[in-house]
Structure formats: C-alpha cells, structure tokens
Amino acid sequence: MARSHLTLAALATSAVAGLDVAAAASFGAPGGDFDSAILTGRDGRHWIVRVPRSPKAESEQSADLVALRALSAGVRTRLPFAVSAFAGQAPVDGTRAIVYEFVYGTKVALTSYPVGPDGIAASVGRAIAAVHSLPTSFVADAGLPVLTAGECLRSCVSTMDRAAATGLLPAALIGRWERASEDPKLWQFQPTVINGALSADSFLSADDGVTGVLGWQDLRVGDPASDLQWVLGARNDGVVESVFAAYARVRGEGDRHVRQRAMFYAELEVAKWLLHGTETKSTEIVDDAVAMLTGLVDSIRNDVMNPIGAQTMPTMAVDEVEAFLARSERAV
C-alpha cells in the first residue's frame, strides 16, 4: 500500500533536524517505484522525500545517494544547473526514507523542445557538455566506475553477442553492429565524466534553459556518447542538430565520432530490451523488442546517409540508389 503524503512528511521531520513542514502533497505518478511527497517548510523552502517500493528502487536510490555525495560543492560550481542535495534519512519498514533539497523547474517532452541556439534543445546540449567537462578525479576518489574506451567497447560487444545468441537478432543488424565495433576510428575517444542514465525526463527547465538534472545513480567515467544516445529518439532533426551543435561548441571537435557512437548505443538499447525480455521470460517484451528490431532494420535500409562507421557508407543496390536520387531531387 502506498504511503500517504502525511506519513512521508512525518518521516521527513524525523530525518531532517529542524524541518518544520507547513504543507505536503503527493509527488510523482501513483504506482511508481517510489512513494514520494513534496514538502513546503515554514521558511518557504521545498523538499522531496522518497521511500523505495522495491529492492530495485532501493538499490537505485542508494547509488544515486553515493553520486550526490561525490558531487561536492566545488564540483557543482562547474555546472550551469542545479543538482539535488541530500538532506537526511530515516529508517522505515526495512528500508529508508531519503529527503532531498528540491530542484526547481518543469519537465518538457523531447518532441516539444524549442530549437535554435537559444532554445532548450541547445541548453540541454550545453548541460551535457558541462558534465563531460568535469574533472574525472572526483569520480575515481568516490570509488565509482572508471571505464577505458576499450572497456566501453567490450561492454557493447558483450551486449551484441548475447543478443545474437537469442537467435532473434536480424542478420542486417548483426553485420551493421559488428562493422561499427571493428572500426578503430570510432573508438578513439577520451572517456569523460558521464551521468550514465540521461533521458528527456532527466532535465528540468524554465525560460528555455535547463535548471536542474535528476537521476545520478549511474555516475561514472565512460563514453560521452552514451549520454547523447537518447537525443536521437527525438525524431526531429531540428532538436537533434540543436543539441549536438551546442554540445560541440562547448566540447570542441576532439571527439569526431561521438554522434556515430551515440547512434550505436541507441540501437543497442533495443537489443538490451530483447535481453531483458528473454531473461525475465516475458513473451510480451520479447515480441515488442522483435517488432522494434524489425522496424530498426527497415529504418537503416531507408536511411542510407546515417551509417554508424566513421567514414564508410553501406553499399547500395541499384534500386536503392535510384530511390535515394529521386528523394534528393524532390528535396531540391
């Protein structure tokens, strides 16, 4: 049974010394991974209290807490947005309630991002670039994962191999991903600090600017492209271009193939969904993943201008060349 906002408020007052709650309300979607409430103190400050509802949620919350503690005040001054801070905790029913300082802003659907250099899409690109520009030493000092470029590649290959072993991965994708994994130029990059779990829901905004970033449970040093793969799901060239252009203006052109690797990671997400379905023995998830893989095959066959490789393009058949030229002529 979900805990009421009043119960959560009482837990928060025992977790944070001196917290005087003037108002409380439920926060987040009902039936989610956490029981959550937003609290208003008599001093006008706002707080979030969360209690995990499953072992998975508890593990996520613990990892997020480790990351928030690693993000010291000095590190946070380098970021152009706010990151929530731990305020206190209280035991409850074998787990714990965690109280955080509230980060102001609203979530904006990815498809609704205003584009251009002054829109939220560009602000998101700059926010991600700021994370990737942080010094890596604080991550190592906190005991969080520090991956090399080779280790990032090996993780991708492992996902590919396990997905191929199901017998459900289309041959066209196996070949495409193998070519990408064997392209040495694609994997010549400098690992950076990454959030590791970014999505459109991670960003809070106000006045077309990012005000906060949520969810730091996968903080680590790794491939910066993995923080950008979700952007390609916008299905909007203006949004994608605005994010990547703003990112490049901050980070420079040192990593020439970050976008291609982001595409690779985005496609591998479907393979991970397939593996999740097979591991949990969910026919529904497996069927959904297979349908997504089929759609992906159709997409890459029709989108000949977006190969994953650093330089090479896939060879087109005569009818594909004719179709491509016809589309180009209509676009002029």
C-alpha positions as CSV (number, residue, x, y, z in Angstrom):
1,M,0.0,0.0,0.0
2,A,1.3,3.4,-0.9
3,R,2.3,5.7,1.9
4,S,0.3,8.9,2.2
5,H,2.0,12.3,1.9
6,L,1.3,12.9,5.6
7,T,3.2,9.8,6.6
8,L,6.0,10.8,4.3
9,A,6.0,14.3,5.9
10,A,6.3,12.8,9.4
11,L,9.3,10.7,8.2
12,A,10.9,13.8,6.8
13,T,10.7,15.7,10.0
14,S,12.5,12.9,11.8
15,A,15.1,12.7,9.1
16,V,16.0,16.4,8.9
17,A,16.6,18.2,12.2
18,G,14.7,21.4,12.5
19,L,12.5,20.8,9.5
20,D,9.1,22.4,10.1
21,V,6.6,21.3,7.5
22,A,3.9,23.7,6.6
23,A,2.4,21.8,3.7
24,A,2.7,18.4,2.0
25,A,1.4,16.9,-1.2
26,S,2.0,13.7,-3.1
27,F,4.6,13.9,-5.8
28,G,5.1,11.8,-9.0
29,A,2.9,9.2,-10.7
30,P,1.0,6.8,-8.4
31,G,2.2,3.3,-8.5
32,G,5.8,4.2,-9.4
33,D,9.0,2.9,-7.9
34,F,8.8,5.3,-5.0
35,D,6.4,6.8,-2.6
36,S,7.2,10.5,-2.9
37,A,5.9,13.8,-1.5
38,I,6.9,17.4,-1.9
39,L,7.1,19.4,1.3
40,T,7.0,23.1,2.0
41,G,8.8,24.3,5.1
42,R,7.6,27.3,7.1
43,D,10.7,29.1,5.8
44,G,9.4,28.7,2.2
45,R,11.9,26.1,1.2
46,H,10.8,23.0,-0.6
47,W,11.9,19.4,-0.1
48,I,11.4,16.0,-1.7
49,V,11.0,12.8,0.4
50,R,11.1,9.4,-1.2
51,V,10.7,5.8,0.0
52,P,11.6,3.0,-2.4
53,R,8.9,0.4,-3.0
54,S,11.1,-2.4,-4.3
55,P,14.6,-3.8,-3.9
56,K,15.5,-2.4,-7.4
57,A,14.3,1.1,-6.4
58,E,16.2,0.9,-3.1
59,S,19.4,0.0,-5.0
60,E,18.9,2.9,-7.4
61,Q,18.3,5.3,-4.6
62,S,21.4,4.1,-2.8
63,A,23.5,4.6,-5.9
64,D,22.0,8.0,-6.5
65,L,22.9,9.0,-3.0
66,V,26.6,7.9,-3.4
67,A,26.8,10.0,-6.6
68,L,25.2,13.1,-5.0
69,R,27.7,12.9,-2.2
70,A,30.5,12.6,-4.7
71,L,29.3,15.8,-6.4
72,S,30.9,18.2,-3.9
73,A,30.1,21.9,-3.7
74,G,33.3,22.6,-5.7
75,V,32.2,20.2,-8.5
76,R,28.7,21.7,-8.6
77,T,30.0,25.2,-9.2
78,R,31.2,24.0,-12.6
79,L,27.7,23.0,-13.6
80,P,25.3,25.5,-15.2
81,F,22.3,23.9,-13.5
82,A,21.3,22.7,-10.0
83,V,21.8,19.2,-8.6
84,S,19.7,18.0,-5.7
85,A,21.4,17.6,-2.3
86,F,21.0,15.0,0.4
87,A,19.3,16.5,3.5
88,G,18.6,13.5,5.7
89,Q,17.3,10.0,6.1
90,A,15.1,7.9,8.4
91,P,14.5,4.1,8.7
92,V,11.1,2.8,7.7
93,D,9.9,-0.8,7.2
94,G,13.3,-2.3,6.5
95,T,14.3,0.5,4.1
96,R,14.8,4.2,4.5
97,A,13.2,7.5,3.6
98,I,15.6,10.0,1.9
99,V,15.0,13.7,2.0
100,Y,16.5,15.9,-0.7
101,E,16.5,19.6,-1.4
102,F,14.0,20.4,-4.1
103,V,15.3,21.4,-7.6
104,Y,13.0,23.9,-9.3
105,G,11.9,23.5,-12.9
106,T,9.5,21.5,-15.1
107,K,9.9,18.6,-17.4
108,V,9.5,19.2,-21.1
109,A,8.7,16.5,-23.6
110,L,11.6,15.8,-26.0
111,T,9.3,16.4,-29.0
112,S,8.4,19.8,-27.6
113,Y,11.9,21.2,-27.3
114,P,12.3,24.6,-28.9
115,V,15.2,24.5,-31.3
116,G,17.9,27.0,-32.2
117,P,20.9,28.4,-30.2
118,D,18.7,30.0,-27.6
119,G,16.1,27.2,-27.1
120,I,16.0,24.4,-24.5
121,A,17.5,21.9,-27.0
122,A,20.7,24.0,-27.1
123,S,20.6,24.4,-23.3
124,V,20.4,20.6,-23.0
125,G,23.5,20.2,-25.2
126,R,25.4,22.7,-23.1
127,A,24.3,21.0,-19.9
128,I,25.6,17.6,-21.1
129,A,28.8,19.1,-22.3
130,A,29.3,20.7,-18.8
131,V,29.0,17.3,-17.2
132,H,31.5,15.8,-19.7
133,S,33.9,18.7,-18.9
134,L,34.1,17.9,-15.2
135,P,37.4,16.5,-13.8
136,T,37.4,12.7,-13.7
137,S,39.3,12.6,-10.4
138,F,36.3,13.1,-8.1
139,V,34.6,10.0,-9.7
140,A,37.6,7.8,-9.0
141,D,38.0,9.2,-5.5
142,A,34.4,8.2,-4.7
143,G,35.1,4.7,-5.8
144,L,32.7,4.9,-8.8
145,P,33.3,3.1,-12.0
146,V,36.1,4.4,-14.3
147,L,36.0,2.8,-17.7
148,T,38.5,3.0,-20.6
149,A,37.5,3.3,-24.2
150,G,38.4,-0.4,-24.6
151,E,36.1,-1.4,-21.7
152,C,33.3,0.6,-23.2
153,L,33.7,-1.2,-26.5
154,R,33.9,-4.6,-24.8
155,S,30.6,-3.9,-23.0
156,C,28.9,-3.2,-26.3
157,V,30.3,-6.3,-27.9
158,S,29.1,-8.4,-25.0
159,T,25.6,-7.0,-25.4
160,M,25.7,-7.7,-29.2
161,D,26.9,-11.3,-28.6
162,R,24.3,-12.1,-26.0
163,A,21.5,-10.6,-28.2
164,A,22.8,-12.6,-31.2
165,A,22.8,-15.8,-29.2
166,T,19.0,-15.5,-28.8
167,G,18.6,-16.2,-32.5
168,L,16.2,-13.2,-32.7
169,L,18.6,-10.5,-33.9
170,P,18.3,-9.8,-37.6
171,A,21.4,-10.5,-39.6
172,A,21.4,-7.0,-41.0
173,L,21.8,-5.5,-37.5
174,I,24.5,-8.1,-36.5
175,G,26.5,-7.1,-39.6
176,R,26.0,-3.3,-39.0
177,W,26.9,-3.5,-35.4
178,E,29.9,-5.8,-36.0
179,R,31.3,-3.3,-38.6
180,A,30.9,-0.5,-36.1
181,S,32.6,-2.4,-33.3
182,E,35.5,-3.2,-35.6
183,D,36.0,0.4,-36.8
184,P,39.1,1.6,-34.7
185,K,38.5,5.3,-35.6
186,L,35.1,5.1,-34.0
187,W,36.5,4.1,-30.6
188,Q,39.3,6.6,-30.4
189,F,37.9,8.9,-27.7
190,Q,38.8,10.2,-24.3
191,P,36.5,8.9,-21.5
192,T,34.8,11.6,-19.6
193,V,32.5,12.0,-16.5
194,I,29.1,10.9,-17.6
195,N,25.7,10.8,-15.9
196,G,25.1,7.4,-17.5
197,A,21.3,7.4,-17.2
198,L,20.1,10.5,-19.1
199,S,16.8,10.8,-20.8
200,A,14.3,13.6,-21.5
201,D,12.9,13.1,-18.0
202,S,16.3,13.9,-16.5
203,F,16.1,17.6,-17.3
204,L,14.2,20.3,-15.5
205,S,13.8,23.7,-17.3
206,A,12.4,27.2,-17.0
207,D,12.5,30.0,-19.6
208,D,14.0,27.8,-22.3
209,G,17.0,26.9,-20.1
210,V,18.0,23.8,-18.1
211,T,17.6,24.5,-14.4
212,G,18.4,21.0,-13.0
213,V,19.3,17.4,-13.9
214,L,17.9,14.5,-12.0
215,G,19.0,10.9,-11.6
216,W,22.7,10.4,-10.9
217,Q,22.7,6.7,-9.9
218,D,24.9,5.7,-12.9
219,L,27.5,8.4,-12.5
220,R,30.9,7.2,-13.8
221,V,33.7,7.8,-16.2
222,G,32.9,6.3,-19.6
223,D,31.9,7.1,-23.2
224,P,30.4,10.5,-23.5
225,A,28.3,9.2,-26.5
226,S,26.2,7.1,-24.1
227,D,24.8,10.4,-22.6
228,L,23.7,11.6,-26.0
229,Q,22.1,8.5,-27.5
230,W,18.6,9.3,-26.1
231,V,18.6,12.6,-28.1
232,L,18.4,10.6,-31.3
233,G,14.9,9.4,-30.2
234,A,13.6,12.9,-30.8
235,R,12.7,12.0,-34.4
236,N,13.1,15.7,-35.0
237,D,16.2,16.9,-37.0
238,G,16.0,20.4,-35.5
239,V,16.1,19.1,-31.9
240,V,19.0,16.7,-32.7
241,E,21.0,19.3,-34.5
242,S,20.5,21.9,-31.9
243,V,21.6,19.6,-29.1
244,F,24.7,18.3,-30.9
245,A,25.7,21.7,-32.2
246,A,25.5,23.3,-28.7
247,Y,27.4,20.3,-27.3
248,A,30.2,20.7,-29.9
249,R,30.5,24.4,-29.2
250,V,31.4,23.7,-25.6
251,R,33.4,20.5,-26.1
252,G,35.1,21.3,-29.4
253,E,35.7,18.8,-32.2
254,G,38.2,16.5,-30.4
255,D,35.7,13.5,-30.4
256,R,34.8,13.5,-34.1
257,H,32.6,10.4,-33.9
258,V,30.6,11.0,-30.8
259,R,27.4,11.1,-32.8
260,Q,28.0,7.9,-34.6
261,R,28.7,6.1,-31.3
262,A,25.5,7.7,-29.9
263,M,23.6,6.1,-32.7
264,F,25.2,2.8,-31.9
265,Y,24.3,3.0,-28.3
266,A,20.7,4.0,-29.2
267,E,20.3,0.9,-31.4
268,L,21.8,-1.3,-28.8
269,E,19.1,-0.2,-26.4
270,V,16.7,-2.3,-28.4
271,A,19.0,-5.3,-28.0
272,K,19.0,-4.7,-24.3
273,W,15.2,-4.7,-24.2
274,L,15.3,-8.0,-26.0
275,L,17.7,-9.4,-23.5
276,H,15.5,-8.1,-20.6
277,G,12.6,-10.0,-22.2
278,T,14.4,-13.2,-22.5
279,E,16.0,-13.0,-19.1
280,T,12.6,-12.3,-17.4
281,K,10.8,-14.8,-19.7
282,S,8.3,-12.2,-20.8
283,T,6.8,-13.1,-24.2
284,E,5.2,-9.6,-24.3
285,I,8.6,-7.8,-24.0
286,V,10.3,-10.2,-26.4
287,D,7.6,-9.7,-29.0
288,D,7.8,-5.9,-28.6
289,A,11.6,-6.0,-28.9
290,V,11.4,-8.1,-32.1
291,A,9.0,-5.7,-33.6
292,M,11.3,-2.8,-32.7
293,L,14.3,-4.6,-34.3
294,T,12.3,-5.2,-37.5
295,G,11.4,-1.5,-37.6
296,L,15.1,-0.6,-37.0
297,V,16.2,-2.8,-39.9
298,D,13.6,-1.0,-42.2
299,S,14.9,2.3,-40.9
300,I,18.6,1.7,-41.6
301,R,17.8,0.4,-45.0
302,N,15.9,3.6,-45.9
303,D,18.3,6.0,-44.1
304,V,21.5,5.4,-46.2
305,M,23.0,8.8,-45.1
306,N,23.4,7.7,-41.5
307,P,25.9,4.8,-41.2
308,I,27.5,4.1,-37.8
309,G,31.0,3.8,-39.3
310,A,33.5,6.7,-39.0
311,Q,33.9,7.2,-42.8
312,T,32.4,4.4,-44.8
313,M,28.9,4.1,-46.1
314,P,27.0,0.9,-46.8
315,T,26.9,-0.3,-50.4
316,M,23.5,0.4,-52.0
317,A,21.8,-1.7,-54.6
318,V,20.8,-0.1,-57.9
319,D,17.2,0.3,-56.9
320,E,18.3,1.9,-53.6
321,V,20.5,4.4,-55.4
322,E,17.6,5.3,-57.8
323,A,15.3,5.8,-54.8
324,F,17.8,8.0,-53.0
325,L,18.4,10.2,-56.0
326,A,14.7,10.6,-56.5
327,R,14.2,11.7,-52.9
328,S,17.1,14.1,-53.3
329,E,15.6,15.7,-56.5
330,R,12.3,16.2,-54.8
331,A,14.0,17.9,-51.9
332,V,15.7,20.5,-54.1
